[in-house]
Amino acid sequence: MSTLKVNSIQARTGDTITIPSGSTLTGPAGSISTPGSVVQVVEAFLTNDTSTTSTSSMVDTGLSITITPKKSTNKFYIRFDGHSTTGSGHFRYFTVDRNGTNIGRTMDDTPAGSYTGKLTYMGRDTASTSTTHHVSFSIIDTPSTASAITYKVQFAVNSGGTHYLGRRSGTQAESPATMTVMEIAQ
């Protein structure tokens, strides 16, 4: 085994140095990213319950993460977990927003619309009393930028209802909601 000692390695053209298939490049933790590896992870917690009666547009839940990509070609994995409820017979909706752009949703921009999104959750309470459901969804985003990105989880409800996050209807606290954003090297 030989050791090559240099102060700097630079691509002759562009900004990519190719490692042959089957080879591995190692270095100090976090300094070298191979495709598919996690570059950075940021979490946000909503420890207070929140609610909305918005039926015409998605509103912020309070979960928000700002992250600056290490590389403009990297992807981002966004995950949400929490407890949610509405009054009897009402639908609840979620979306993920990136810098003011809706990138994943359970329904179209107006909650009364049809399913058009990438998120797999849409809940409806049919019982005579409110039922709390665990809600979990994720989405992969390719923002194609090296500038700071703000991801938000937003929510709404259909006509006449209230969508609660982190509690049952009334004042009964349940548990915190969490949001995780991971940057994945490409």
Secondary structure, DSSP 8 states (H G I E B T S, - for coil): ------S----SSTT-----TT-----STTT---TT-EEEEEEEEE-S-EEE--SSS-EEEEEEEEE--SSTT-EEEEEEEEEEEESTT-EEEEEEEETTEEEEESS-SSTTS---SS----EE--SSS---EEEEEEEEE----SS-EEEEEEEEE-TT--EEESB-SSS-B---EEEEEEEE--
